[in-house]
């Protein structure tokens, strides 16, 4: 395997007397999607900020490949409602690329028609795709995406995760994905890290889903969900980010990558709009 993009060895992070991360080992490679999952307050966002260089480890070692370019998609980015800002201008402020490059980035994520739309008028799914286009403009080696499906319904999540897999394949970048969605993300990822301040378990999605530590960590979320039920969605078609049916189901990778049959969504915390760590 090629040189890692980022490698953490025995990394710990403390804020005063509070221990946030304990002896984390993590290696990120090109062309691989690594997903961090864990309950709220587990340290997921803090670990991402260590990878980004925004937090300096209290102990342990952090190595980043020389010249590494990172594209970051934040969990939340609020724009003042009174600010006259179009999607195109927002992209230019983030990365002053040529207008053709900005248009191409929007087209790649399926929202080219929104180029001159005010950002305040975007839906949750549209805004997340614009943020992804912003990250792609950096031509990054590593994309760090903090809760990219926040505020997006389950159909939009299918399409978004399929898009991320296509972006990984097309651009050859590595992706670090933070999520509290335990089913859809795990279907689209290569490696899963289950975090609760330390690494509880890690491996392929299949291996982690069978690990007792995974079930112990999320068992409590299954006990107090009286309004949840088993959800089955057999796709013989594909949706765009608005939930509309696309004509060509065979060519839509979102359908094949993120298909989810007979999943117990009682484990999922869908409290979108709330800050998660």
Secondary structure, DSSP 8 states (H G I E B T S, - for coil): ----SEEEEEEEEEETTEEEEEEEEEEE-TT-EEEEE--TTSSHHHHHHHHHTSS--SEEEEEE-TT--EEEE-S-----TTS--BHHHHHHHHS---HHHHHHHHHHTT-GGGTTSBGGG--HHHHHHHHHHHHHTTT-SEEEEESTTTT--HHHHHHHHHHHHHHHHHH--EEEEEES-SSHHHHH-SEEEEESSSEEEEE-HHHHHH-HHHHHHHGGGGSS-TT--EE----SSEE-TTS-EES-STT-HHHHHS---SEEGGG----TTS---
